[in-house]
Amino acid sequence: QVQLVESGGGSVQAGESLRLSCVASGGAFRDYAMGWFRQAPGKERDFVAAINRYGYGGDAAESVKGRFTVSRDNIKNTLYLQMNSLKPDDTAVYFCAAKSGAAYFATSRQSYEYDTWGQGTQVPVSS
């Protein structure tokens, strides 16, 4: 079972950029489809972005499309989320997640399909 640890969160101002990382250990990283989710205070956990096992395709929520980019490095066992033009509405705890048994080029927006979650990293965005 893979373990996930996020990093890169921190306070930023609107319009700034941030890159989150998620390092996987204890499993074959390339066997997992990966996703990013976020949870704002008092709200449910929402899908942000996902990427397939090979990293050739990415999917993103409409609210972040064009601003956020998901990528992965299967040599470094690391998932990334590049966040540009951040807005106060992006304020949340960001979680990475791993989905086992995924088809080679499949991604998922459904949180219940992910087996393993990181502990989360906070991203407060001030106006």
GIVENZI-V175003 format. One record per backbone hydrogen bond with DSSP energy under -0.5 kcal/mol. CO is the residue of the C=O (numbers start at 1). NH is the residue of the N-H. E is the energy in kcal/mol with one decimal. If there is no record, write none. Layout:
# GIVENZI-V175003
co->[CO CO]
nh->[NH NH]
e->[E E]
This chain:
# GIVENZI-V175003
co->[3 5 7 12 13 15 16 18 18 20 21 22 23 25 27 28 29 31 33 34 35 36 36 37 38 39 40 44 46 48 49 50 51 52 57 59 61 61 64 64 67 69 71 73 73 77 78 79 80 81 81 82 82 83 86 87 88 92 92 93 94 95 96 97 98 98 98 99 99 103 104 104 109 110 111 116 121 122 123 124 124 126]
nh->[25 23 21 126 16 85 86 20 83 81 7 79 5 3 29 31 32 102 99 51 97 48 49 95 46 93 43 40 38 61 36 59 34 55 52 50 64 65 67 68 84 82 80 77 78 24 73 22 71 20 83 69 84 18 15 90 91 94 123 39 121 37 118 35 100 115 116 33 102 106 53 54 111 113 114 98 94 10 92 12 126 14]
e->[-2.1 -2.5 -2.6 -2.6 -2.1 -0.6 -2.3 -0.5 -3.2 -2.1 -2.2 -2.6 -1.8 -3.2 -1.2 -2.2 -1.9 -0.5 -3.1 -2.6 -2.2 -2.6 -1.6 -3.1 -3.5 -2.2 -2.3 -0.5 -2.5 -2.7 -3.5 -2.7 -2.2 -0.8 -1.4 -2.6 -1.6 -1.4 -2.5 -2.5 -1.9 -2.9 -3.1 -0.7 -2.0 -2.9 -2.9 -2.1 -1.6 -2.6 -0.6 -2.3 -0.6 -2.4 -3.1 -2.0 -1.8 -0.5 -2.6 -2.3 -2.0 -2.8 -2.3 -2.3 -0.6 -2.0 -1.7 -2.1 -0.6 -1.6 -0.8 -0.8 -0.6 -1.5 -1.5 -2.5 -3.0 -0.8 -1.5 -2.3 -0.5 -2.7]
